[in-house]
Amino acid sequence: MEPIYWYAIAYIVGTGMGYYFGRTSVDQVVSATITTLIESGYVKTREDANGDLDLVKLTFEERLDDTATKTEDC
């Protein structure tokens, strides 16, 4: 085989593996970041009837108050 074919094959395989590894780690990092923000009280959430978490928009006063504590909804 000509060397150009080896480069093309290596490029295609490397791109596929990079996409697979990158996509897997991005999903895990985003999930871990959101979980950490919720547990630390930086993101206000509410649990719905199915047990899923919904994000709650902060009020103007809550955004200004940097010493706010967790509410019952969190």
Number of C-alpha atoms within 10 A of each C-alpha: 5 6 7 9 10 11 11 11 11 12 12 12 12 12 11 12 12 12 11 11 10 11 11 11 11 11 10 10 11 11 11 12 11 13 12 13 12 16 13 11 14 14 17 20 19 13 12 9 6 6 8 9 14 11 12 12 11 12 9 8 9 12 11 10 10 8 8 12 11 13 9 8 9 17
